[in-house]
Amino acid sequence: MTKLSLQNLKDLSEKVSVPNYSREQLSPGILHFGVGNFHRAHMAVYLHELFNQGKNLDFAIIGAGIMPSDAKMKETLAAQDYLTTVVEQDINRSAATITGPMIDIITAPDFGRIIETLADPAIRIVSMTITEGGYFIDSSTGKFDTRHPAIQADAANADAPKTVFGLIIAGLKARKEKGLAPFTVMSCDNIPGNGEVTEAAVVELAKLSDPDFAHWIHTNVAFPNSMVDRITPATGPREIEIAATRYGVEDGWPVFCEEFKQWVLEDNFPQGRPAFEDVGATFVPDVAPYELMKLRILNGGHAAIAYPAALMDIHFVHEAMENPLIAGFLSKLEHDEIVPVVPPVPDTSLSDYVALIERRFINPNIGDTIPRLAQDGSNRQPKFILPSTADRLAKGLDVTGLALVSALWCKYFEGVSDSGKQIVFNDASAERLQAAALASREDPSVFPALEDIFGKVGTNPTFLARFSHALESLREKGTAATLQDYLDGAL
C-alpha cells in the first residue's frame, strides 16, 4: 500500500490513473466553499479531466471552509498534498483515479485570508456546495431569511463576516475598492434556480449594511444557474479499506461515486471560465427544465424510498431497490404522479430518465445508504417532494402516492422502525419534527401543520385526507402492507 502524496504518485499501482499534469503547472482561478465529497466527485473531476488535456491550468481550486468540521477535511487532504482518490463504480465495473486540481484549503477561523483570496485578481469564479440548508431560506416564504442570527451577526459586522454570503460580499467589496472586476458566483447545490437563490442571499444580506453596494452587486455580478448530478455517498471505513486493498492507495478521505455524472449550466461567466463543455458539461440558455426534472424525479425519488426503507430496517439504497415493494412504489409514484407534472425538457425523454435513475439507484457498488437519503428532510421534502404535491393539487389531481411519502416521513419521525429498532435522526429540526409526529397520533393534521415545511399543502383537504389515511394504514398494518395496498390501488 502506498501513502497518497505528490511524491508517491509514481509508485502507485497500475490499477490507478494518476494526473498527467504537475502541481507546478497549476495556478488558482476558483475559490470553492464546501470541500465535501460531492465537490470532489463533480466539479473537481471535470477540472481534473480538463487539466489532463492540458487546458485551463490557471483554474485550479482553492478550497474554503467556514464550519468547524472543515478543519478535519483540510488536515486530511493537506497531509496528502490535496490529492483525492475518486473511485467511480458502475454495476459491472469500477475505476480509481487520483485527482489533483485542488492546491490549498483555507478554513475558519482564518476568515481574513479567505477575504484576501477572494480579492485576488486570479480568482475569477467563486463556487459552492454548502447543501440545501446552507442558504438561509425560510421554508414558509421560500425567501432568504434576513432574521437568522448568523445573518444578523454578519450585517452588524460586515467587515468581519463568518457566513459564506458575508465573505462573498466582503470579497466583492475589496475587489471594487481595488478597481478589479467582480468574480462570478456559481452555486453547485440542489436548489431550484440556485443562481437566483444565491444572488438573493448575497444581495439581501448586503442590503442590511450597505444598500448601495447591494445594488452594485445586483447590477455587476454574475450568478449563473446550474444543475449538478452524481450520486456520491459519504466516506467511511468501508471506502478507505477498499481504496487500500483493491487499489493499494492509503487515502485518508477517498471519494466513491457512480460512473454517471451530469452538469448543465448557463454560460454567464464575464471573467472567463474553464472549457467544461470539452469534458461533458452542457451549456444551455435555460437550466430550469433540466433542474426541475432532476429535483423532482431523482431527488424526489431518493426522498420517496428513504423512509419506507428506514422503517423496514434496510441500510443500503441498492438493497431497498431489490425489495419489490419499494421498487414498485418508486416506479408507480414516478410514472403516475411525479412525471405528469414535470414540464418537457429539451431533447429528453422523461420515461427514459426515470429508467436511468432506477438503474442508478440499484447499483450495488456505490454503497449509498438510506441514512444519507433520510437526513435533512426538513430542507429536502419542501424542495423535492412537496412541490410535486402542490402542483397536482393545483390541477385538481390526486396525490395518493405523494401523501404516502409525507406519511412515511411522519411515521419515521415517531422514532422506531416497524421492528421496534430505534431510528437515529440527522436533521436540524429533528426535535420539533418528532414532537409533531408523536402528536399526530391523536390528530394527524398536526404534522402537516408545520407551515414552514408544508406551506399551503398542509391545509389542503385532499392532501390531509390522503395523508391521514396513509398514516393510519402505516400504524395499523405496517409499511410493507401499506406499500402493497398502494401498488394494488387499495390505499
C-alpha positions as CSV (number, residue, x, y, z in Angstrom):
1,M,0.0,0.0,0.0
2,T,1.3,3.5,-0.9
3,K,0.5,6.6,1.0
4,L,-1.1,9.2,-1.3
5,S,1.2,12.2,-2.0
6,L,2.6,14.0,-4.9
7,Q,6.0,12.4,-4.3
8,N,4.5,8.9,-4.3
9,L,2.3,9.2,-7.5
10,K,5.0,7.3,-9.5
11,D,4.8,4.4,-7.0
12,L,1.1,3.7,-7.2
13,S,-0.3,0.6,-8.8
14,E,-1.1,0.5,-12.5
15,K,-4.7,-0.1,-11.3
16,V,-4.9,3.7,-10.5
17,S,-4.9,6.5,-13.0
18,V,-2.7,9.5,-12.0
19,P,-2.6,13.1,-13.2
20,N,-0.5,13.8,-16.3
21,Y,-0.1,17.4,-15.2
22,S,2.2,18.6,-12.4
23,R,1.3,20.8,-9.5
24,E,3.9,23.3,-10.7
25,Q,1.8,23.8,-13.8
26,L,-1.3,24.9,-11.8
27,S,-2.3,28.3,-10.6
28,P,-5.6,29.3,-8.8
29,G,-8.7,30.6,-10.6
30,I,-11.5,29.2,-8.4
31,L,-12.3,29.6,-4.8
32,H,-14.8,26.9,-3.7
33,F,-16.8,26.9,-0.4
34,G,-17.6,23.5,0.9
35,V,-15.0,20.9,0.1
36,G,-17.0,17.8,0.6
37,N,-17.4,14.5,-1.2
38,F,-19.8,15.8,-3.9
39,H,-17.5,18.7,-4.9
40,R,-14.5,16.3,-5.2
41,A,-16.6,13.9,-7.2
42,H,-18.1,16.5,-9.5
43,M,-16.6,19.9,-10.3
44,A,-13.1,18.8,-9.3
45,V,-13.3,15.8,-11.6
46,Y,-14.4,18.0,-14.6
47,L,-11.4,20.2,-13.9
48,H,-9.1,17.2,-13.5
49,E,-10.2,15.9,-16.9
50,L,-9.5,19.4,-18.5
51,F,-6.1,19.6,-16.8
52,N,-5.3,16.2,-18.2
53,Q,-5.9,17.6,-21.7
54,G,-3.5,20.5,-20.9
55,K,-6.4,23.0,-20.8
56,N,-7.3,25.8,-18.3
57,L,-4.4,25.1,-15.9
58,D,-4.9,28.6,-14.4
59,F,-8.3,27.5,-12.9
60,A,-7.0,25.3,-10.0
61,I,-9.1,25.3,-6.9
62,I,-8.5,26.9,-3.5
63,G,-11.0,25.4,-1.1
64,A,-12.7,27.3,1.7
65,G,-14.5,26.1,4.8
66,I,-16.4,28.0,7.4
67,M,-17.6,25.1,9.6
68,P,-15.6,23.6,12.4
69,S,-15.8,20.2,10.6
70,D,-14.0,21.6,7.7
71,A,-10.7,21.6,9.7
72,K,-10.7,17.8,9.6
73,M,-11.0,17.8,5.8
74,K,-8.1,20.3,5.4
75,E,-5.9,18.3,7.8
76,T,-6.6,15.1,5.9
77,L,-6.2,16.5,2.4
78,A,-3.2,18.7,3.3
79,A,-1.4,15.5,4.5
80,Q,-1.7,14.1,1.0
81,D,-1.0,17.3,-0.9
82,Y,-4.7,17.9,-1.6
83,L,-4.9,14.8,-3.8
84,T,-8.1,12.7,-3.8
85,T,-8.7,9.1,-4.9
86,V,-12.0,9.1,-6.8
87,V,-13.4,5.6,-7.3
88,E,-16.1,5.5,-10.0
89,Q,-18.3,2.5,-9.7
90,D,-20.9,1.2,-12.2
91,I,-22.8,-2.0,-11.8
92,N,-20.2,-4.1,-13.7
93,R,-17.0,-2.1,-13.4
94,S,-15.1,0.3,-11.3
95,A,-12.0,2.6,-11.8
96,A,-9.8,4.6,-9.5
97,T,-8.4,8.0,-10.4
98,I,-6.1,10.3,-8.5
99,T,-7.3,13.9,-9.0
100,G,-5.2,17.0,-8.2
101,P,-7.0,20.2,-9.2
102,M,-7.1,21.5,-5.6
103,I,-4.0,23.3,-4.4
104,D,-5.0,24.6,-0.9
105,I,-7.8,24.9,1.6
106,I,-8.4,27.8,3.9
107,T,-10.7,27.2,6.9
108,A,-12.2,29.1,9.9
109,P,-11.2,31.0,11.8
110,D,-8.9,32.4,9.1
111,F,-11.7,34.4,7.6
112,G,-9.3,37.3,6.8
113,R,-7.3,35.1,4.5
114,I,-10.5,33.9,2.7
115,I,-11.4,37.5,2.0
116,E,-7.8,38.3,0.8
117,T,-8.0,35.3,-1.6
118,L,-11.4,36.4,-2.9
119,A,-9.8,39.8,-3.6
120,D,-7.0,38.2,-5.6
121,P,-7.5,39.1,-9.3
122,A,-6.6,35.5,-10.2
123,I,-9.8,34.3,-8.7
124,R,-12.5,34.6,-11.4
125,I,-15.1,32.1,-10.1
126,V,-16.4,31.5,-6.6
127,S,-18.3,28.3,-6.4
128,M,-20.1,26.5,-3.6
129,T,-21.5,23.2,-2.4
130,I,-22.9,24.2,1.0
131,T,-26.0,21.9,1.0
132,E,-29.7,22.9,0.8
133,G,-29.7,24.0,4.4
134,G,-26.8,26.5,3.9
135,Y,-28.8,29.1,2.1
136,F,-30.8,30.5,5.0
137,I,-34.1,30.0,3.2
138,D,-37.3,30.5,5.2
139,S,-39.3,27.5,4.0
140,S,-42.6,29.2,4.8
141,T,-41.9,32.1,2.4
142,G,-39.2,30.5,0.1
143,K,-37.1,33.6,0.6
144,F,-33.8,34.5,2.2
145,D,-34.2,34.7,6.0
146,T,-32.7,38.0,7.0
147,R,-33.7,37.4,10.6
148,H,-31.5,34.4,11.0
149,P,-29.0,35.1,13.9
150,A,-26.0,34.3,11.7
151,I,-27.2,36.8,9.0
152,Q,-27.9,39.4,11.6
153,A,-24.4,39.0,13.0
154,D,-22.8,39.4,9.6
155,A,-25.0,42.5,8.9
156,A,-23.7,44.0,12.2
157,N,-20.1,43.1,11.4
158,A,-19.8,43.4,7.7
159,D,-16.0,43.8,7.8
160,A,-15.6,40.6,9.8
161,P,-18.2,38.2,8.3
162,K,-18.5,34.5,9.1
163,T,-21.0,33.2,6.6
164,V,-20.3,32.3,3.0
165,F,-22.5,35.1,1.8
166,G,-20.9,37.7,4.1
167,L,-17.5,36.6,3.0
168,I,-18.5,36.9,-0.7
169,I,-19.8,40.4,-0.1
170,A,-16.5,41.4,1.7
171,G,-14.5,39.9,-1.1
172,L,-16.5,41.8,-3.8
173,K,-16.2,45.0,-1.8
174,A,-12.4,44.5,-1.6
175,R,-12.2,43.9,-5.3
176,K,-14.3,47.0,-6.1
177,E,-12.0,49.1,-3.9
178,K,-9.0,47.8,-5.8
179,G,-10.7,48.5,-9.2
180,L,-10.9,44.8,-10.0
181,A,-13.8,43.2,-11.9
182,P,-16.1,41.0,-9.8
183,F,-15.8,37.3,-9.8
184,T,-18.7,35.1,-11.0
185,V,-20.6,33.3,-8.2
186,M,-21.7,29.8,-9.0
187,S,-23.8,27.5,-6.9
188,C,-23.4,23.8,-7.3
189,D,-26.2,22.8,-4.9
190,N,-29.5,21.1,-5.4
191,I,-31.8,24.1,-5.2
192,P,-34.3,25.3,-7.8
193,G,-32.8,28.4,-9.5
194,N,-29.6,28.0,-7.5
195,G,-28.0,31.0,-9.1
196,E,-31.0,33.2,-8.4
197,V,-31.2,32.0,-4.9
198,T,-27.6,32.7,-4.3
199,E,-27.9,36.2,-5.8
200,A,-30.9,36.9,-3.5
201,A,-28.9,35.7,-0.5
202,V,-25.9,37.9,-1.3
203,V,-27.9,41.0,-2.3
204,E,-30.4,40.8,0.7
205,L,-27.5,40.4,3.2
206,A,-25.7,43.3,1.6
207,K,-28.8,45.5,1.8
208,L,-28.8,45.1,5.6
209,S,-25.5,47.0,5.9
210,D,-24.9,48.8,2.6
211,P,-28.0,49.2,0.2
212,D,-25.9,51.0,-2.4
213,F,-23.4,48.2,-2.6
214,A,-26.2,45.7,-2.8
215,H,-27.5,47.4,-5.9
216,W,-24.0,47.3,-7.3
217,I,-23.8,43.6,-6.8
218,H,-27.2,43.1,-8.4
219,T,-26.1,45.1,-11.4
220,N,-22.5,43.8,-11.9
221,V,-22.1,40.3,-10.5
222,A,-23.0,37.1,-12.5
223,F,-24.8,34.3,-10.7
224,P,-25.3,31.5,-13.3
225,N,-27.8,28.8,-12.6
226,S,-26.6,25.2,-12.8
227,M,-27.9,21.6,-12.4
228,V,-25.4,19.1,-10.9
229,D,-25.9,15.4,-10.6
230,R,-23.7,12.5,-9.3
231,I,-24.6,10.1,-6.6
232,T,-21.8,10.4,-4.0
233,P,-22.1,8.6,-0.7
234,A,-20.3,9.6,2.5
235,T,-16.9,8.1,3.1
236,G,-16.4,5.6,5.9
237,P,-14.1,2.8,6.9
238,R,-15.5,0.6,4.1
239,E,-14.4,3.0,1.4
240,I,-11.0,3.6,3.0
241,E,-10.4,-0.1,3.2
242,I,-11.4,-0.7,-0.5
243,A,-9.1,2.1,-1.7
244,A,-6.3,0.4,0.3
245,T,-6.9,-3.3,-0.5
246,R,-8.2,-3.1,-4.1
247,Y,-6.1,-0.2,-5.4
248,G,-3.2,0.0,-3.0
249,V,-3.8,3.6,-2.0
250,E,-3.6,4.9,1.5
251,D,-6.1,7.8,1.3
252,G,-7.5,9.3,4.4
253,W,-10.7,10.5,2.7
254,P,-11.3,8.8,-0.7
255,V,-14.4,9.6,-2.7
256,F,-16.6,6.8,-4.1
257,C,-19.3,7.7,-6.6
258,E,-21.3,6.4,-9.5
259,E,-19.8,6.4,-13.0
260,F,-22.6,8.7,-14.2
261,K,-22.3,12.5,-13.9
262,Q,-24.1,15.4,-15.3
263,W,-23.6,19.2,-15.3
264,V,-25.9,21.7,-17.0
265,L,-25.0,25.4,-16.8
266,E,-25.9,28.8,-18.0
267,D,-23.0,30.4,-19.8
268,N,-22.7,33.6,-17.8
269,F,-19.0,34.0,-16.8
270,P,-17.9,37.5,-17.6
271,Q,-14.3,36.9,-16.3
272,G,-13.9,33.7,-18.2
273,R,-14.3,30.0,-17.3
274,P,-12.8,26.6,-17.9
275,A,-14.0,24.8,-21.1
276,F,-16.2,22.4,-19.2
277,E,-18.1,21.6,-22.4
278,D,-14.9,19.8,-23.6
279,V,-15.3,17.2,-20.8
280,G,-19.0,16.6,-20.9
281,A,-20.8,19.6,-19.3
282,T,-23.7,21.1,-21.2
283,F,-24.3,24.9,-21.6
284,V,-27.8,26.0,-22.2
285,P,-29.8,29.2,-22.3
286,D,-32.2,28.0,-19.6
287,V,-31.2,25.4,-16.9
288,A,-34.7,25.4,-15.3
289,P,-36.2,22.4,-17.2
290,Y,-33.2,20.2,-16.6
291,E,-33.0,21.3,-13.0
292,L,-36.7,20.7,-12.3
293,M,-36.5,17.2,-13.9
294,K,-33.6,16.2,-11.7
295,L,-35.0,17.7,-8.4
296,R,-38.5,16.1,-8.9
297,I,-37.5,12.8,-10.4
298,L,-34.1,11.9,-9.0
299,N,-34.0,13.8,-5.7
300,G,-37.7,13.2,-5.2
301,G,-37.1,9.5,-5.9
302,H,-34.4,9.4,-3.2
303,A,-36.7,11.1,-0.8
304,A,-39.5,8.7,-1.6
305,I,-37.6,5.5,-0.9
306,A,-35.7,6.7,2.1
307,Y,-38.4,6.4,4.7
308,P,-40.1,3.2,3.8
309,A,-36.6,1.6,3.6
310,A,-35.7,3.0,7.0
311,L,-38.9,1.8,8.5
312,M,-38.2,-1.7,7.1
313,D,-34.6,-1.7,8.5
314,I,-32.9,-1.5,5.1
315,H,-29.5,0.1,5.2
316,F,-28.3,0.4,1.6
317,V,-30.1,2.0,-1.3
318,H,-29.5,-0.9,-3.7
319,E,-31.0,-3.2,-1.1
320,A,-34.1,-1.0,-1.0
321,M,-34.3,-1.2,-4.8
322,E,-34.0,-5.0,-4.5
323,N,-37.2,-5.0,-2.4
324,P,-40.1,-5.3,-4.9
325,L,-42.5,-3.3,-2.7
326,I,-40.1,-0.3,-2.5
327,A,-39.0,-0.6,-6.2
328,G,-42.7,-0.9,-7.2
329,F,-43.6,2.1,-5.0
330,L,-40.9,4.3,-6.6
331,S,-41.9,3.3,-10.2
332,K,-45.6,3.8,-9.7
333,L,-45.1,7.1,-7.9
334,E,-42.8,8.4,-10.6
335,H,-44.9,7.4,-13.5
336,D,-48.4,8.2,-12.0
337,E,-47.8,11.3,-10.0
338,I,-44.4,12.9,-10.4
339,V,-43.6,12.8,-14.2
340,P,-47.0,14.0,-15.3
341,V,-46.3,17.4,-13.6
342,V,-42.7,17.8,-14.8
343,P,-42.6,20.1,-17.8
344,P,-40.9,18.9,-21.0
345,V,-37.1,19.0,-21.2
346,P,-35.3,19.7,-24.5
347,D,-34.1,16.6,-26.2
348,T,-35.0,14.4,-23.2
349,S,-37.4,11.5,-22.7
350,L,-38.8,11.7,-19.1
351,S,-39.6,8.0,-19.1
352,D,-36.1,7.2,-20.2
353,Y,-34.8,9.4,-17.4
354,V,-36.9,7.5,-14.8
355,A,-35.4,4.2,-16.1
356,L,-31.9,5.8,-15.9
357,I,-32.3,6.8,-12.2
358,E,-33.8,3.4,-11.3
359,R,-30.7,1.8,-12.8
360,R,-28.5,4.2,-10.9
361,F,-30.3,3.5,-7.6
362,I,-29.9,-0.2,-7.9
363,N,-26.1,-0.1,-8.4
364,P,-24.7,-2.2,-5.6
365,N,-21.2,-1.0,-5.9
366,I,-21.9,2.6,-4.8
367,G,-22.7,1.7,-1.2
368,D,-25.1,4.6,-0.9
369,T,-27.1,4.5,2.3
370,I,-30.6,5.0,3.5
371,P,-29.5,7.1,6.4
372,R,-27.9,9.6,4.0
373,L,-31.1,9.9,2.0
374,A,-33.2,10.3,5.1
375,Q,-31.1,13.1,6.6
376,D,-32.1,16.7,6.5
377,G,-35.7,16.0,5.4
378,S,-36.9,19.4,6.7
379,N,-34.9,21.0,4.0
380,R,-35.3,18.3,1.3
381,Q,-39.0,17.5,1.5
382,P,-40.0,21.1,0.7
383,K,-37.7,21.1,-2.4
384,F,-38.0,17.6,-3.7
385,I,-41.5,16.2,-2.8
386,L,-43.9,18.9,-1.8
387,P,-43.7,21.0,-5.0
388,S,-45.0,18.0,-7.0
389,T,-47.7,17.6,-4.4
390,A,-48.6,21.3,-4.7
391,D,-48.7,21.2,-8.5
392,R,-51.0,18.2,-8.6
393,L,-53.4,19.7,-6.0
394,A,-53.5,23.0,-8.0
395,K,-54.5,20.9,-11.1
396,G,-57.2,19.0,-9.1
397,L,-55.2,15.8,-9.4
398,D,-54.9,13.0,-6.8
399,V,-51.9,12.7,-4.5
400,T,-52.2,9.3,-3.0
401,G,-48.6,8.3,-3.5
402,L,-47.1,11.7,-2.6
403,A,-49.2,11.9,0.5
404,L,-47.9,8.5,1.4
405,V,-44.4,9.8,1.1
406,S,-45.3,12.5,3.7
407,A,-47.0,10.0,5.9
408,L,-43.9,7.7,5.8
409,W,-41.8,10.7,6.8
410,C,-44.1,11.4,9.7
411,K,-44.0,7.7,10.8
412,Y,-40.2,7.7,10.5
413,F,-40.1,10.6,13.0
414,E,-42.0,8.7,15.6
415,G,-38.6,7.3,16.2
416,V,-38.8,3.5,15.8
417,S,-38.8,1.2,12.7
418,D,-41.5,-1.4,12.2
419,S,-39.4,-4.0,14.0
420,G,-39.0,-1.7,17.0
421,K,-35.4,-0.5,16.3
422,Q,-34.5,3.0,17.4
423,I,-34.1,5.4,14.5
424,V,-31.2,7.9,14.7
425,F,-32.2,11.3,13.2
426,N,-29.9,13.7,11.3
427,D,-32.0,16.8,10.9
428,A,-31.6,20.3,12.4
429,S,-35.4,20.3,13.0
430,A,-35.5,16.7,14.5
431,E,-36.8,17.7,17.9
432,R,-39.9,19.5,16.7
433,L,-40.5,17.0,13.8
434,Q,-40.6,14.2,16.3
435,A,-42.9,16.2,18.7
436,A,-45.3,16.8,15.8
437,A,-45.1,13.2,14.6
438,L,-45.9,11.9,18.1
439,A,-48.7,14.4,18.5
440,S,-50.2,13.3,15.1
441,R,-51.2,10.0,16.8
442,E,-54.1,12.0,18.3
443,D,-54.5,14.4,15.4
444,P,-52.9,13.6,12.0
445,S,-53.2,17.2,10.9
446,V,-50.5,18.3,13.5
447,F,-47.6,17.1,11.3
448,P,-48.5,18.8,8.1
449,A,-49.4,21.9,10.1
450,L,-45.7,22.6,10.2
451,E,-46.2,25.6,7.9
452,D,-42.6,26.4,7.3
453,I,-42.2,23.0,5.7
454,F,-45.6,22.1,4.2
455,G,-46.9,25.6,3.4
456,K,-50.4,25.6,1.9
457,V,-50.2,21.9,1.1
458,G,-50.5,21.1,4.8
459,T,-54.0,22.6,5.0
460,N,-55.4,21.2,1.7
461,P,-58.4,19.0,2.4
462,T,-57.5,16.4,-0.3
463,F,-53.9,16.1,0.9
464,L,-55.0,15.9,4.6
465,A,-57.5,13.1,3.8
466,R,-54.9,11.1,1.8
467,F,-52.1,11.8,4.4
468,S,-54.3,10.8,7.4
469,H,-55.5,7.6,5.7
470,A,-51.9,6.6,4.7
471,L,-50.6,7.3,8.3
472,E,-53.4,5.2,9.8
473,S,-52.6,2.4,7.5
474,L,-48.9,2.6,8.3
475,R,-49.6,2.4,12.1
476,E,-52.2,-0.4,11.8
477,K,-50.8,-2.5,9.0
478,G,-47.1,-1.6,8.8
479,T,-45.0,-0.3,5.9
480,A,-44.9,-3.4,3.7
481,A,-48.7,-3.9,3.8
482,T,-49.3,-0.3,3.1
483,L,-47.0,-0.2,0.1
484,Q,-48.7,-3.3,-1.2
485,D,-52.1,-1.6,-0.8
486,Y,-50.8,1.3,-2.8
487,L,-49.5,-0.9,-5.6
488,D,-52.8,-2.7,-5.6
489,G,-54.8,0.6,-5.9
490,A,-56.4,-0.2,-2.5
491,L,-54.9,2.6,-0.4
